Amino acid sequence: MVRKKIAGLAFSFVLFLGIFAGVNSPNRIIALAASATPQTDEYENNSLVQYVEKTMNEQLIAALSGSDGVKAVIDPVEEEPADGDDTVAGQYKSQIQFEFNKNKIAGMKAKDLINYVGEAIYSNPNFCMLSTDVGVYSSGTVEVQSVIEPDKYVDAIRRYKSFLADIERLPKTAKKMTDAEILLYLHDRVVQWAKYNKADNDKSIYIPLGMADSGQVVCQSYAAVMNHLMRDLGFVSYVLESPDHAWNVVKVDGKWSYIDATWDDPQKKVRDFVMHNYLLVDSSVFTNGHEIEEYEKTRFAGITDNLVNIGILPKTESILSPFVYDGENWYYAKDGRVMCWDGVSSSAQIVEAVPQNSSRCVGELNGDIYVGGTDGLYKLKSGKLITVDAGLSVEGMLYCKNESWCGLWYRSGNEWTCFETAGEPETTYEDLNGVENLEVIELPVPTSPVFVLKKSSQKSIRVSVTELAENANKGYQIQVSTSKSFKTDKIKKTIKGKSGTVTGLTSGKTYYVRVRGIWKNTSTIYKKLGEWSEVKTIIL
């Protein structure tokens, strides 16, 4: 593999699956529905962490959208296959450089800057295609690797955000859900879709995008995706890391709890097998693998002393089936029966309309609850069982949205078959999260203005725009030069209105003048300068 040599310090966070531990369950916490109850985040006001993420996001958006400002530099990586291997699939295909203000990061250790970049990737879906393989240069440049080509960044971000939106759609549109229920839903969707798969030669297993594309990833991707989902829904949450593992911490009712989706997704189990042992727990349930890094002990000082174990039915009943939700109640399979739970009570009720079957399972699509078993496939409607196909042998069900998997699938043995497609989603990521999170925007380019040029003194000129430039919403830029090509002796002046004076010129010289409009949106990220006007000449 040929890559630019990384000067300074470079780290790669390679995370592995741990060992399963026990379970337990005290108090149930009830909270607000459909989006997280607001919580105080005592760790968010780290100005350097915020600066790193904001800078990376602005520079990436500038590079992808063509807006003015400092742009991230995205370069392809030329890969060389290893000896005896004729493929480089899953390896790095590009690298992206972000430029930080040296005064801002002065005195910061390279390792801390690398950790802040990692935190940005875990917090911002725009970075879904980036790895935490980070290099730091003494110049203030940070180089991050990616497994996709530069011309595929935009599609990858949209694809990943569409994946998130599909999971978020139900909790964001549900009439009522407690905080714990929202977290249960996110946990089960991620665990059900994901399949732990460690492949040393495949870098895509470590990045969030890998979860959306194949689901075959390691703990680093589980934790990043969970963090993106929780933050999108208003939770205060972070990714924590030990030397060989990653998981989440989330705040509910003023207290912190751990969620380890990876440990709830055991290897060698089918995708419709979901554990709940490590959902909203404190550190006492883990026997190993969750001693956080020294950096995080400083960054999140006190968080491990404020952990609670939240009692919730899936844990208290040791339920190994995914939970599905119809907008009012939860359904799951246990001991061959279909159970109905209201999300609040300490117990669930048997759905009597569904007979016991050793392979009983449930699924959901567009608010409809499906029931499977060796006795066929059914739909549960108003407490009644409606036959869909009595000739099928169904042992598991899975809903997912992916380029190749979209809809509700059933499992017979180890074979999955799609029996109902979801159709075009009614709710997009942009609907749910707003256009300010888009990675690509259409930038209006102001048209060419017309202006009048007058001499206002022996050393100054007055410029007045008489025909406005369309889309110029933030004024105009005036450029003055003694060169007809504007290559030398350039003076630039920005005016907010339609007229302005340029001073500091030299009496007796000939000056060339032109004007262009400026467009900006409400954010300083997006700016576009318009077409230049005709050039006018004036002698002072």
Salt bridges, closest charged atoms under 4 A:
GLU42 OE1 - LYS251 NZ 2.73
GLU58 OE2 - LYS54 NZ 2.43
GLU119 OE2 - ARG299 NH2 2.73
GLU149 OE1 - LYS152 NZ 3.45
ASP155 OD2 - ARG159 NH1 2.67
ASP166 OD2 - ARG189 NH2 3.35
ASP188 OD1 - HIS187 ND1 2.80
ASP188 OD1 - HIS276 NE2 2.99
ASP200 OD1 - LYS198 NZ 2.29
ASP213 OD1 - ARG159 NE 2.70
ASP260 OD2 - HIS245 NE2 2.71
ASP260 OD2 - HIS290 NE2 2.66
ASP264 OD2 - HIS187 NE2 2.76
ASP272 OD1 - ARG411 NE 3.04
GLU291 OE2 - LYS297 NZ 2.85
GLU294 OE2 - LYS297 NZ 3.19
GLU328 OE1 - LYS176 NZ 3.46
GLU352 OE1 - ARG337 NH2 3.83
ASP368 OD2 - LYS379 NZ 3.66
ASP368 OD1 - LYS381 NZ 2.88
ASP375 OD2 - ARG360 NH2 2.93
GLU395 OE1 - ARG411 NH1 3.99
GLU430 OE2 - ARG158 NH1 2.92
GLU439 OE2 - ARG158 NE 3.21
GLU439 OE1 - LYS161 NZ 3.63
